[in-house]
Each structure stands twice: as structure tokens, then as C-alpha cells.
Amino acid sequence: MPAGIKESHYIYIGGLKVTFHLFGNILTSYGTAANNRGENEGNITTLQKLLWKGEVHTTVSAEAIRWALRYYWQTAGEGYKVNRHWDDDKNDNVWQNANFDDETYIDDDVLGFMRAEGAKIEASDEPKQKGKKPPKGTTTARRGVLEVTRAVSTTPYAGDMTFNSASGQKGRTSLYGTEVHATRYQYGFALTPDRLKDKSRTISVLDGLISLGEVAGNHSRFLYDFSPDSLVLRWTHDFSPRFLYCFAEDEEGEISAPDLLRRVKEGDIEPAELWVAGAISYSDEIDALEEMGVNVFTGIKAAVEHLKQTIAADLGFPQRR
């Protein structure tokens, strides 16, 4: 990495401020996924799918992951203020401030918002008057700072399905099937703290992403743990993550990260910018990464705590306890 001068908690190279970026790739534990969106085809409850490397894999949307992150902030008991508040009794979102406030509410700041309103006076079918423009609607929006990829299964979907029955009125029995997939999921994220109203919320994003419990599920009937079993984080001035979807699983279920090792060996990623943690730390290629200077931890929480201290020092705010 080019040498720079640290001043006012920024790095300056050639008189220009260089921005920090946080990137991550998360691999979940092995589990059974079923219906991550609540949609049906006939009497079959389906999983979302895509064609990945020539085979059908299941996938979980970025929206489901973002929803779970917001719900974590709402329920974590850490004093986070969330604007889009989930009400379990109403089974719906309740807005605390319909006009939004990205300084007060962490979800408005990190995840963004948008409200589109129609014109107050509806346009008529009458011929337009010369020089008079039709009324327009308004949009209140803030682009989300946290970007999240789709989660993709590490193994192809083999078409597994369970069949069940439920008793209805007047002794009627309903038959239905549910698609299930025993697998892991991996997904990536990116965040540029300079775009946040409160840069210390970078720490809150990390705390949330390593603590996600329920993501998706069939109306909360299924639990799939989305907390990381393996994790790669990068704190860098580079604009590109360069390691998304870096985990691979072989036929025996062994996890590796050969593409990550290749990128570091070829000089595309500076070793000191990486934090690698979890089960992947026991794989064969990790010894080579550690020898090159990658920060390797066996525990997820220990790695994140170490990175949080680095982020707090680089951005110039106190590390939260």
C-alpha cells in the first residue's frame, strides 16, 4: 500500500483524501433452508433459485438479509433507534417518522429509504394549455450505504421436498409440499463509512451482520442461522472488494478459499487488509495466507473485535464497549 500521511483521521496521498471501504464475505453454518419468501406454486412452497456456475442453486435475497439486520438493531437492546419498526402484533412495519431522519435513525442512515408521492392535483384528460406543465409527483429518497449481495447456496439444489397435510374445516385435509435444501449460503457486503451521517455506525453494521439469527423462513416456521461460520473482511482504500463469493465447498463438504489465496499471492489484495476467521482458519491454504501477513483468527467475534479497533482508530471515534 502506498505510504500516506495521517491527518485529522484521514489518509492523504499526494494531497488528496483517500477513503476507507469495508468489504466482507460471509459463509453461514450448514442448515436446512425452506421457503425464504413465502411464495407458492400451486400447493408447493418454493425456494428462490438461480443458475450458478451451470447448475441450479437456491438463493436468499439481499432484502431478506437487510430486513434481518434492521430487526437485530430493533431487538438487540443496545439503544439503536430504528425508524422502520416491526410490530409483531400487527405483523407489519410501523414508521416512527414518516419524513425520515438519517441522523437519528440507524436504518435510515445505513439502509436508506424512499417515498414516492403522486401529484397533489391529478392531471386531467383535457388538452394541455400552452406553456403549462402537468403536475408532477415527488420522491424523498436516500440511497443505502450498505450494499448486500444475494446469498447463494454452496451446493446445487437436488430437488428435495417434504410433503405434509393440514386439517381444515369440516374434516377437509389439505395436502402441500415444501422445497428444502440442506446447504450453506455465502453472501457479500460493502460499506463506505464516509457516506454515513454517523461513521461509528460502521461498528453497528459489523455487530449486526455477525449476529443474524433468523433470515427469511416460511412465516417464521423455519429457523436458519445466518451468523457466520467463516468470514473474510477487508478494510481498505481499494474501491473493489475482489473476493466476493470466494468460498468453495467440495463433495466431502470441506470448505476452502482458493480464489482468495490466488488474489493475495498475485498482489491484487494486500494481506494486511484482510481479516479471516472461523472454520475456514483451519483449512490448508490459511497457513500460507497467515505467513503472507493476513490477520487470521479462529473465532469470529475475536476477529471482528480486532477489526473494530482498527476502524475506530482510522476513523477517529472511540471504540464502543
C-alpha positions in Angstrom: 0.0 0.0 0.0 1.4 3.5 -0.8 2.7 5.4 2.2 0.5 8.3 3.3 0.3 11.0 5.9 -2.4 10.6 8.5 -4.1 13.9 9.4 -7.5 14.6 11.0 -8.3 10.8 10.9 -8.0 10.7 7.1 -5.2 9.3 4.8 -3.8 11.8 2.4 -1.8 10.7 -0.6 -0.5 13.4 -3.0 -2.7 16.0 -1.2 -5.9 14.0 -1.9 -8.0 12.4 0.8 -8.2 8.6 0.4 -11.5 7.0 1.5 -11.8 3.8 3.5 -14.0 0.9 2.4 -15.3 -2.1 4.3 -15.9 -5.3 2.4 -17.0 -8.7 3.6 -17.8 -12.2 2.5 -19.8 -14.4 4.9 -20.4 -18.1 4.9 -23.2 -19.5 7.1 -23.3 -22.7 9.0 -24.7 -25.9 7.4 -28.5 -25.9 7.8 -31.9 -26.7 6.2 -33.4 -23.9 4.2 -37.1 -23.8 3.3 -39.2 -21.1 1.7 -37.3 -17.9 2.2 -40.0 -15.6 0.7 -43.4 -17.2 1.4 -44.4 -17.8 -2.2 -46.2 -20.8 -3.5 -46.6 -22.6 -6.9 -49.9 -24.4 -6.5 -49.6 -26.4 -3.3 -45.8 -26.4 -3.3 -43.9 -23.9 -1.2 -40.9 -22.9 -3.2 -37.4 -21.7 -2.7 -35.8 -19.0 -4.8 -33.4 -20.4 -7.3 -30.8 -19.3 -9.9 -28.4 -20.8 -12.3 -25.0 -20.6 -10.7 -21.9 -22.0 -12.5 -24.0 -24.1 -14.7 -26.2 -25.7 -12.0 -29.3 -24.8 -10.1 -28.7 -23.3 -6.6 -31.0 -21.8 -4.1 -30.7 -18.2 -3.1 -31.8 -15.7 -0.4 -32.5 -12.2 -1.3 -30.5 -9.2 -0.1 -33.8 -7.6 1.0 -34.3 -10.6 3.5 -30.8 -10.1 4.9 -31.3 -6.3 5.2 -34.6 -6.9 7.0 -33.0 -9.2 9.5 -30.3 -6.6 10.1 -32.8 -4.0 10.9 -34.7 -6.4 13.2 -31.5 -7.1 15.0 -31.0 -3.4 15.7 -34.6 -3.2 16.9 -34.3 -6.1 19.3 -30.6 -6.1 20.3 -31.2 -3.9 23.4 -28.2 -1.7 22.5 -30.2 1.5 22.3 -30.3 1.6 18.5 -33.1 3.9 17.1 -34.9 2.3 14.2 -37.4 4.2 12.1 -39.0 1.2 10.3 -40.1 -0.6 13.4 -41.5 -4.2 13.0 -44.7 -4.7 15.1 -45.3 -8.5 15.8 -48.9 -7.9 16.8 -49.8 -6.1 13.6 -47.5 -8.2 11.5 -46.4 -5.0 9.7 -43.9 -2.2 9.8 -44.6 1.0 11.8 -42.8 4.2 10.9 -41.6 6.3 13.7 -41.0 9.3 11.4 -42.7 9.2 8.0 -40.4 12.1 6.8 -37.3 10.0 7.7 -34.3 11.2 9.7 -30.9 9.7 8.8 -29.2 11.4 11.7 -31.5 9.9 14.4 -32.3 6.5 12.9 -29.6 4.0 12.1 -31.7 2.2 9.4 -32.4 5.4 7.6 -28.7 6.2 7.6 -27.3 2.7 6.7 -30.1 1.1 4.7 -31.5 4.2 3.0 -35.2 5.0 2.3 -37.6 6.1 -0.4 -41.1 7.5 -0.5 -42.8 8.3 -3.8 -45.9 10.6 -3.8 -48.2 11.3 -6.6 -49.1 14.8 -7.8 -51.4 16.7 -5.4 -53.6 17.7 -8.3 -54.3 14.9 -10.7 -53.7 15.6 -14.4 -56.9 15.7 -16.4 -57.7 14.3 -19.9 -58.3 17.8 -21.2 -55.9 19.2 -23.8 -52.8 20.8 -22.2 -52.7 24.5 -22.0 -49.9 26.1 -23.9 -46.9 26.7 -21.7 -48.4 24.9 -18.7 -46.7 21.7 -17.5 -48.7 18.9 -15.9 -48.3 18.4 -12.1 -45.6 16.0 -11.0 -45.1 13.7 -8.1 -42.3 13.9 -5.6 -39.8 11.4 -4.3 -38.0 11.5 -1.0 -35.0 9.1 -1.1 -31.6 8.3 0.3 -29.5 5.6 -1.3 -28.5 2.9 1.1 -24.8 3.0 2.2 -24.7 -0.7 3.0 -24.8 -2.9 -0.2 -25.5 -6.6 0.1 -25.3 -9.3 -2.5 -27.7 -12.2 -2.8 -26.9 -15.2 -0.7 -26.1 -18.3 -2.9 -26.0 -21.9 -1.7 -22.6 -23.5 -1.8 -24.1 -26.7 -3.2 -26.5 -27.3 -6.1 -30.2 -27.9 -5.3 -31.1 -31.6 -5.8 -34.9 -31.0 -5.7 -35.5 -32.3 -2.1 -39.1 -31.8 -1.0 -41.2 -32.7 2.0 -45.0 -33.5 1.8 -47.4 -32.6 4.6 -51.1 -32.4 5.4 -53.2 -30.0 7.4 -56.7 -30.4 8.7 -59.2 -27.8 7.6 -62.9 -27.0 8.2 -65.5 -29.8 8.1 -62.9 -32.5 8.2 -61.2 -31.4 5.0 -57.5 -32.2 4.6 -55.1 -30.0 2.6 -52.0 -31.6 1.1 -49.0 -29.4 0.4 -45.3 -29.8 -0.3 -42.2 -27.7 0.8 -38.9 -27.5 -1.1 -36.0 -27.9 1.3 -32.2 -27.5 0.8 -29.6 -28.7 3.2 -26.7 -26.4 2.5 -24.6 -23.4 3.4 -25.0 -19.9 2.0 -22.4 -17.2 1.2 -23.0 -13.5 0.5 -21.0 -10.3 0.4 -21.4 -6.8 1.6 -19.8 -3.4 1.0 -19.9 -0.1 3.0 -18.1 3.2 2.7 -18.2 4.9 6.2 -17.7 8.4 4.7 -21.2 8.2 3.2 -22.8 7.7 6.6 -24.1 10.6 8.7 -22.6 8.8 11.7 -19.4 6.9 10.8 -19.4 5.0 14.1 -22.4 3.1 12.7 -19.9 1.0 10.8 -19.3 -0.8 14.0 -23.1 -1.4 14.4 -23.2 -2.9 10.9 -20.5 -5.4 11.8 -22.1 -6.3 15.1 -25.4 -6.9 13.3 -24.1 -9.0 10.4 -22.2 -11.4 12.7 -25.3 -11.8 14.9 -28.1 -12.5 12.4 -30.3 -15.4 13.5 -33.4 -15.7 11.5 -33.2 -14.7 7.9 -36.2 -15.5 5.7 -38.1 -18.7 6.6 -41.7 -19.7 5.9 -43.6 -17.3 8.0 -41.1 -17.8 10.8 -41.8 -21.6 10.9 -38.2 -22.4 9.9 -35.0 -21.2 11.6 -31.9 -20.9 9.5 -28.8 -19.5 11.3 -27.3 -16.7 9.2 -24.5 -15.9 11.6 -21.0 -16.5 10.1 -19.3 -19.9 10.4 -16.5 -18.5 8.3 -15.7 -14.9 7.5 -13.5 -12.7 5.3 -13.3 -8.9 5.9 -11.3 -6.3 4.2 -10.6 -2.8 5.4 -9.0 -0.9 2.5 -8.7 2.2 0.3 -9.4 0.0 -2.7 -12.7 0.6 -4.5 -13.3 -3.1 -5.2 -13.8 -6.0 -2.8 -12.1 -8.5 -5.2 -13.0 -11.6 -3.1 -16.9 -11.9 -3.2 -18.1 -15.5 -3.3 -14.6 -16.7 -2.5 -15.7 -19.8 -0.5 -15.9 -23.2 -2.2 -17.3 -26.5 -0.9 -16.2 -29.9 -2.3 -18.1 -33.1 -2.4 -17.0 -34.1 1.1 -18.3 -30.8 2.5 -14.8 -29.3 3.1 -14.7 -25.5 2.8 -11.8 -23.7 1.2 -11.0 -20.3 -0.3 -8.6 -20.9 -3.2 -9.6 -17.8 -5.1 -8.8 -15.6 -2.0 -5.3 -17.2 -1.8 -4.7 -16.6 -5.5 -5.7 -12.9 -5.2 -3.3 -12.3 -2.3 -0.5 -14.2 -4.0 -0.9 -12.2 -7.2 -0.8 -8.9 -5.3 -4.4 -7.9 -6.0 -5.2 -7.8 -2.3 -2.8 -6.5 0.4 -2.5 -9.2 3.1 -2.6 -6.7 6.0 -6.1 -5.5 4.8 -7.7 -8.9 5.4 -9.3 -10.4 8.5 -10.1 -14.2 8.1 -11.9 -16.0 10.8 -14.0 -19.0 11.7 -13.9 -22.6 10.4 -12.0 -21.5 7.3 -9.0 -20.7 9.5 -8.4 -24.5 9.8 -8.2 -25.1 6.0 -4.9 -25.9 4.3 -4.5 -22.6 2.4 -4.8 -20.4 5.5 -1.3 -21.2 6.7 0.0 -19.6 3.5 -2.2 -16.6 4.0 -1.1 -16.1 7.6 2.6 -16.3 6.5 1.9 -13.5 4.0 0.5 -11.3 6.7 -3.2 -11.9 6.7 -4.9 -11.4 10.1 -6.2 -14.9 10.9 -8.4 -15.7 13.9 -10.1 -19.0 14.8 -13.1 -17.1 16.4 -15.5 -14.8 14.5 -16.1 -12.4 17.4 -12.4 -12.1 18.2 -11.6 -11.1 14.6 -14.4 -8.6 14.4 -13.4 -7.0 17.7 -9.8 -6.6 16.4 -11.0 -5.0 13.2 -13.4 -2.7 15.1 -10.5 -1.3 17.0 -8.7 -0.6 13.7 -11.7 1.0 12.2 -12.3 3.2 15.3 -8.7 4.3 15.2 -8.6 5.1 11.5 -11.9 7.0 11.5 -11.2 8.8 14.8 -14.1 7.8 17.1 -14.0 5.9 20.5 -14.4 2.2 20.3 -17.8 1.2 21.8 -17.8 -1.3 24.7 
